[in-house]
């Protein structure tokens, strides 16, 4: 794990603050699902540790859980940090404190509590072997100083990612169009013919696929006379469409199912950060705007004036050449209407 050289308390806390501020702006560039983990990993290793465990819950439901790379006693570490949150509900502790629960087989532990103002409860459990020595007051000071940045990063993560259940997230996805072909690639069934019209040149005429699509499917299925070679594959005929090619077994021969799925970038803001040269503060304002907050609420959240918020919004409108906030949001996400912006 990362070690920090010995230095004065002020130097270490300043370094901690700078580390977390830098990572907060960089974390949005990580793939979805890795952003918060990158933030927590950087925070956990501001002090020397042998292992750590993080859990964040809302309404007694786990939203996120991460572990350090130490593979030993993983179930025990998850149990430890979950027990820490349960103890935290019963008796709110100091923001950085000794764990309320046992940390064996580790010799020493330290807990950072990460409640938020939306009812979420989180805890980061830092662990050291007995031979690594106890956590000292300087360790606690560094973690306490940088904790505010973690809470802001956690709030930004929630604003961008949302906090949906697995079922709710699945229901927000557009169902794929389905095309069923026989072994000669003649069209037998189409579930959503409009899906094929997302790209103007696509059309089903004479019961056949468009020539460029049929060519790709034919290449994939060329070896399917051998049942062992019938495996699912996929290709992208256009930047906003994925076509999955799936074998369907029949009593005689086989059929081919095509699943046509609209494709969207998993991290649309990554391009926007580079294209529009967004600053850390602008990202915070954008996150709150996307969550439906108005100017006064954004000002309160960021501890700045209404006028400063409006200045940030005006700069964002200028950077994106937008007439209003709605157009600005569409450009930041890479969309205008149904079309991706080049």
Residue pairs with C-beta under 8 A, 6 or more apart in sequence:
1 44
1 45
1 48
1 49
1 50
1 51
1 68
2 45
2 46
2 48
3 48
4 12
4 15
4 46
4 47
4 48
4 142
7 15
9 138
9 141
9 142
12 138
12 141
12 142
13 141
13 142
13 145
13 146
16 46
16 142
16 143
16 145
16 146
17 145
17 146
17 149
19 42
19 46
19 146
20 39
20 42
20 43
20 146
20 149
20 150
20 153
21 149
21 280
23 38
23 39
23 42
23 153
24 39
24 149
24 152
24 153
24 156
24 280
25 279
25 280
25 283
26 38
27 35
27 36
27 38
27 39
27 153
27 157
28 35
28 156
28 160
28 267
28 269
28 270
28 273
28 283
29 267
29 270
29 273
30 38
30 267
31 266
31 267
32 161
32 266
32 267
35 157
35 160
35 161
36 64
36 66
36 153
36 154
36 157
36 161
37 66
39 150
39 153
39 154
39 157
40 54
40 66
40 124
40 150
41 66
41 68
43 124
43 143
43 146
43 149
43 150
44 52
44 54
44 68
44 124
44 126
46 142
46 143
46 146
47 110
47 126
47 135
47 139
47 142
47 143
48 128
48 132
49 68
49 126
49 127
49 128
50 70
50 106
50 127
50 128
50 129
50 132
51 67
51 68
51 70
51 72
51 77
51 106
51 127
52 67
52 68
52 124
52 125
52 126
52 127
53 65
53 66
53 67
53 68
53 77
53 78
53 80
53 81
53 124
53 125
53 127
54 64
54 65
54 66
54 67
54 81
54 122
54 123
54 124
54 125
55 62
55 64
55 65
55 78
55 81
55 82
55 85
55 122
55 123
56 62
56 63
56 64
56 65
56 114
56 120
56 121
56 122
56 154
57 63
57 85
57 120
57 121
57 122
58 118
58 119
58 120
58 121
58 163
59 119
61 165
63 120
63 163
65 78
65 81
67 74
67 77
67 78
73 105
76 105
77 125
77 127
80 99
80 101
80 102
80 103
80 109
80 125
81 123
81 124
81 125
83 100
83 101
84 99
84 100
84 101
84 111
84 113
84 123
84 125
85 121
85 122
85 123
87 93
87 100
87 101
88 100
88 113
88 115
88 121
88 123
89 121
91 100
92 113
92 115
93 100
93 111
93 113
94 113
95 112
95 113
95 144
95 147
96 110
96 111
96 112
96 113
96 140
96 143
96 144
96 147
97 110
97 111
97 113
98 109
98 110
98 111
99 109
99 110
99 111
99 125
100 111
103 109
103 125
103 127
106 127
106 128
106 129
106 130
107 128
107 129
107 130
107 131
107 132
108 127
108 128
108 129
108 130
108 132
108 133
108 134
108 135
109 125
109 126
109 127
109 128
109 135
110 125
110 126
110 135
110 139
110 140
110 143
111 123
111 124
111 125
111 126
112 123
112 124
112 126
112 143
112 147
112 150
113 121
113 122
113 123
114 121
114 122
114 123
114 124
114 147
114 150
114 151
114 154
115 121
115 122
116 122
116 151
116 154
116 155
118 158
120 154
120 158
122 154
126 135
126 143
128 134
128 135
152 284
155 287
155 301
156 283
156 284
156 287
159 287
159 288
159 290
159 291
160 269
160 287
160 290
162 169
164 172
174 261
174 262
175 192
176 195
176 244
176 259
176 260
176 261
177 190
177 191
177 192
177 193
177 194
177 195
177 196
177 259
177 260
177 261
178 189
178 190
178 191
178 192
178 257
178 258
178 259
178 260
179 187
179 189
179 190
179 191
179 196
179 209
179 257
179 258
179 260
180 187
180 188
180 189
180 190
180 248
180 255
180 256
180 257
180 258
181 187
181 188
181 209
181 217
181 255
181 256
181 257
181 258
182 188
182 253
182 255
182 256
183 224
183 253
183 254
183 255
183 256
185 208
185 209
185 214
185 217
185 218
185 221
185 256
186 207
186 208
187 204
187 207
187 208
187 209
188 255
190 196
190 204
192 260
193 204
195 260
195 262
196 202
196 203
196 204
196 260
197 203
198 240
198 241
198 262
199 237
199 238
199 241
201 210
202 210
202 213
203 210
204 210
208 214
209 217
209 258
212 237
213 237
213 243
216 235
216 237
216 243
217 243
217 245
217 256
217 258
220 233
220 235
220 245
221 245
221 256
223 229
224 230
224 247
224 254
224 256
227 254
230 247
230 249
230 254
231 247
232 244
232 245
232 246
232 247
233 244
233 245
234 242
234 243
234 244
234 245
235 242
235 243
235 245
236 242
236 243
236 263
237 243
239 263
239 340
240 262
240 263
240 264
240 340
241 260
241 261
241 262
241 263
242 260
242 261
242 263
243 258
243 259
243 260
243 261
244 258
244 259
244 261
245 256
245 257
245 258
246 256
246 257
246 258
246 259
247 254
247 255
247 256
247 257
248 254
248 255
248 256
248 257
265 271
265 334
268 332
268 333
268 334
268 335
269 283
269 286
269 332
269 333
271 334
272 278
272 331
272 332
272 333
272 334
273 283
276 316
276 319
276 320
276 332
277 319
278 286
278 316
278 319
281 302
281 312
282 312
282 315
282 316
284 302
285 298
285 302
285 309
285 312
285 313
285 316
286 316
286 332
288 297
288 298
288 301
288 302
289 298
289 313
289 325
289 329
290 329
293 301
295 306
295 309
295 310
295 313
296 306
298 309
299 305
299 306
299 308
299 309
302 309
313 325
316 322
316 328
316 332
317 323
317 324
317 325
317 328
320 327
320 328
320 331
320 332
321 331
322 328
322 331
327 336
330 336
330 337
330 341
331 341
334 340
334 341
335 341
